[in-house]
Amino acid sequence: MNNAWHDTRQHDDMLESHRIKLENAVRKLAAEPDGQYFLRWLVQGTGVFISSFPKDHAHAAFSEGQRRVGLTVLQLCVAVGVGDIPLNKGVENG
């Protein structure tokens, strides 16, 4: 067997397993009010929906990193069919 192909296949399997675990975690969070609150807090707190114009490259890089996290969480939410939860500002957990 070609070793490079085997390594690539093993890597792809690992990434798929990782994706499935993350999606399962989002499903569990989305099933509970506290989890929904957390998803909203996380996505909104990362500045995904806020325009910003940092004064220097360090702040710009930091802001982009935060947005990347928020967009990744939002992408996971959409992938499992709960993309509306992080966008719903009207429901608050008490």
C-alpha positions as CSV (number, residue, x, y, z in Angstrom):
1,M,0.0,0.0,0.0
2,N,1.2,3.5,-0.8
3,N,2.3,5.0,2.5
4,A,1.5,8.6,1.5
5,W,-2.0,7.6,0.5
6,H,-2.5,5.7,3.7
7,D,-1.3,8.7,5.8
8,T,-3.7,11.0,3.9
9,R,-6.6,8.6,4.4
10,Q,-5.8,8.3,8.1
11,H,-5.6,12.1,8.4
12,D,-9.0,12.5,6.6
13,D,-10.6,9.9,8.9
14,M,-9.2,11.8,11.9
15,L,-10.6,15.1,10.6
16,E,-14.0,13.5,10.0
17,S,-14.1,12.0,13.5
18,H,-13.2,15.5,14.9
19,R,-16.0,17.1,12.9
20,I,-18.5,14.6,14.1
21,K,-17.5,15.1,17.7
22,L,-17.8,18.9,17.3
23,E,-21.2,18.7,15.6
24,N,-22.5,16.3,18.4
25,A,-21.3,18.8,21.0
26,V,-23.2,21.6,19.2
27,R,-26.3,19.4,19.0
28,K,-26.2,18.8,22.8
29,L,-25.7,22.5,23.5
30,A,-28.6,23.5,21.2
31,A,-30.9,21.0,22.9
32,E,-30.8,22.9,26.3
33,P,-31.6,26.6,27.1
34,D,-28.3,27.0,28.9
35,G,-26.5,25.6,25.8
36,Q,-28.4,27.9,23.5
37,Y,-27.4,30.9,25.7
38,F,-23.8,29.8,25.5
39,L,-23.8,29.5,21.7
40,R,-25.4,33.0,21.4
41,W,-22.9,34.5,23.9
42,L,-19.9,32.8,22.1
43,V,-20.8,33.9,18.6
44,Q,-21.9,37.4,19.5
45,G,-18.9,37.9,21.8
46,T,-16.4,37.1,19.0
47,G,-17.5,40.1,17.0
48,V,-18.7,38.2,14.0
49,F,-21.4,40.8,13.3
50,I,-19.4,43.9,14.3
51,S,-17.4,46.1,11.9
52,S,-14.1,47.2,13.4
53,F,-11.2,49.2,12.2
54,P,-8.2,48.4,14.5
55,K,-5.5,50.9,14.9
56,D,-2.6,48.5,14.4
57,H,-1.9,45.1,12.9
58,A,-1.8,43.3,16.3
59,H,-5.3,44.3,17.2
60,A,-6.5,43.5,13.7
61,A,-5.0,40.0,13.9
62,F,-6.6,39.4,17.3
63,S,-10.0,40.6,16.1
64,E,-9.7,38.4,13.0
65,G,-8.8,35.4,15.2
66,Q,-11.9,36.1,17.4
67,R,-14.1,36.3,14.3
68,R,-12.7,33.1,13.0
69,V,-13.7,31.3,16.2
70,G,-17.2,32.7,16.0
71,L,-17.6,31.9,12.3
72,T,-16.5,28.3,12.9
73,V,-19.1,27.9,15.7
74,L,-21.7,29.4,13.5
75,Q,-20.7,27.1,10.7
76,L,-21.1,24.1,13.0
77,C,-24.5,25.3,14.1
78,V,-25.6,25.6,10.5
79,A,-24.2,22.2,9.7
80,V,-26.4,20.5,12.3
81,G,-29.5,22.6,11.5
82,V,-29.5,25.1,14.4
83,G,-28.0,28.1,12.7
84,D,-30.8,30.3,14.0
85,I,-29.8,29.9,17.6
86,P,-26.7,32.1,17.7
87,L,-28.6,34.7,15.7
88,N,-31.6,34.8,17.9
89,K,-31.2,37.8,20.3
90,G,-34.7,37.8,21.6
91,V,-34.5,34.7,23.8
92,E,-32.6,35.1,27.0
93,N,-32.0,32.4,29.6
94,G,-33.1,33.3,33.1
